[in-house]
């Protein structure tokens, strides 16, 4: 079983920045894709960005140019640098990992963008 632990959420003003981290542990062999999803109140969980072991990325259009994902394979950690934050970026951010077709999720970290 893969365990994912996120950190770095919080309250930030519009236009501000935050950095999220997610570290995988447990049965981490053969993890391919890792990434971030988010869920706003009353809405479905949506893709933010994912990154493969080789570094290929897929960003949601809404965050392109503002968010950057990076991955440290040696540390089994992915980072999400979020900039130019908007109130609509508010939500619970979940880290995910895909291992041989199985999805694993972290517990989520709250990001609130508000003045």
Phi, psi and omega in degrees: 000138177266131173251138181237131179235121180261157173205162172109357179287175178161194180258132180217150179281155175306137184090351182277185183229154173213154176234123177259148176232151177215123180245132179264143176215175181088223181281076190267359179295144176068018171291128179259282185268138169231157179178197185227139171235165176218156179222118176271157180304129177077006182237164178282156175295138182228153178293136169258300178194147173229158180219137179273171178302326181278356177100001176290140184235158175219109182259146168292145181302327185292343183244355180303133180085350180244325182249147177224128176260145173218163186218135175246099185295329180293330181258001181053042186230140171242149181237147175233107176270118184247126178232169181048047186294145181239158178304328180287356173276355180298138178161181173268125181260126182247133172274143176226156176221140179247126182228110180048049175083356178261139180259136174236146184232147170279181184277347179095149176225135186280132172240123179236123179249110185201149175266000000 
